[in-house]
Amino acid sequence: MKHFKWALTIVPSLIAGTALASPENEKRPNIIFILADDMGYGDVAALNKDCKIKTPQLDRMISEGAAFTDAHSSSSVSTPTRYGILTGRYNWRSTFKSDVLFGYDKPFMKTTRTTMASKLKEQNYTTACIGKWHLGWEWHGVDKGIDSIDYSKPIKNGPRSRGFDYFYGIIGSLDMAPYVYVENDLPTAIPDHITGDTGMRFWRKGPTSPDFVHDEVLTHFNDKAISFVQKHANDEDPFFLYLPYPAPHTPMLPSKKFLGKSGLNEYADFVMMVDDEVGRLLRAVDDADIAENTIIVFTTDNGCAPSAKIPDLQKKGHYPNHIYRGHKADLFDGGHRVPCIVQWKESIPTMQVDQTICLTDFFSTFASIANIPVEDYEGEDSYNLTPLLLQKNYPETIREATVHHSINGQFSIRKGDWKLLVSPSSGGWSTPTPAQAAKQPELPALQLYNLASDPSEQNNCIKANKATAFELMQLLRKYIREGRSTPGAVQRNDQDGAWKQLENVFNSYPGLI
């Protein structure tokens, strides 16, 4: 496998969001974007030599495409990451500053905001979302309370109002009520009973439709995705399929075929099932004879979660977040360093890419591949990866820097080998949590790590590198104030005035300058 990190000739117009204009891209490819839920970087065997989980289908993708070793979700939790993927914009520029949405929550994404789907429709892509939405919609009657919802009536402000021609899925995570499938804007059935479960099969008690069986949801979504591919394989216009799986997030529900197969626990079994479902989809693409003109991305929304019983996995020699500190919800890399594989047969060479990228980058990348210019007010945090993927005129460093965000809304910023956490804590659920840090005033207000020498973020070296910390803080401040982190005209954030914690650190850290 080739490794690519150094530069060829830099073409500035290709770095941010400008479309490619070359004859070889006149035939626009189909695009399938698979997003697993709460699966760690170390859970893919081909990315982790010590992985104890077998992932032959993802390994196959890596053997036939590009594997990114330094890819990051824009947040360490679900809802904000999904916003970032679809808009190419950091979630904290919106009104959504922390946490995640739940099953009855309304959307925060503006209907005027360009999404990956609405952008591709500019070139007549048929667009579909099948799976876990987790960006909110309005149930009919929800304003009067959840007991007043009329499931016989259409929802409002869902995926179909965000650029998708077709939608089939659920509003949030598979452990969030109500458990109701929605096709396009209409629930497929009215809830008639209450379900709930505990342990690694955990889901919150809530209304459940007669056609909704938790153990079948992952396979059911993949069946729908395969049917979509088969239906549109021979269309004159290409398709875009956004396929957010609800797994291996809780409830962890490996089928009988996979239960116990990993020899680790139900989480690891469920990862094997996810891998197998990816394989079924890959075979459908092959069988439809469209593999050479279909881009397939596999990635995850954040790192592995504590619900996977990480200490138990580690005792058996498996580290789901590999060598990286922390897990889902955190500013540490275990929270947001994710597997990311891109396959486009006969267009993308087999290679390992060590450049830092963010999942927000696929907005501009897909626009470029479809030959659609990105406007200044679109994809403000999205860099075009096409030159890197096609190995043509790409710069040594495509991203100037990358901002990370935790579940409680705290920030870190990464530039090159350096990473600054604007927090004395993990910003999430691992030690020290924000609550723990609040009781330990001796902890430094900032953390600075050199990931080249300390990839596990164990040695806070800020005292010896204050100038580097100051540079990173100023760059983060610039990105926030200018409404973008890519080159272009200054933009407005949807809501400012929410940076008090950040500004307090800027103003109170003595001797930094």
Helices and strands as residue ranges (DSSP letters): E 2-4, G 12-14, G 23-25, E 30-36, G 41-43, G 45-47, H 56-63, E 66-68, E 71-72, H 78-87, G 91-93, H 116-120, G 121-123, E 126-132, G 142-144, G 146-148, G 159-162, E 166-170, E 182-183, E 186-187, E 193-197, G 199-201, E 203-208, G 214-216, H 217-232, E 239-244, H 266-287, G 291-293, E 294-300, G 306-308, H 310-315, G 333-335, E 340-343, E 351-353, E 357-358, H 361-369, H 386-390, E 402-405, E 411-415, E 418-421, H 434-438, E 447-450, G 462-464, H 466-482, H 500-508
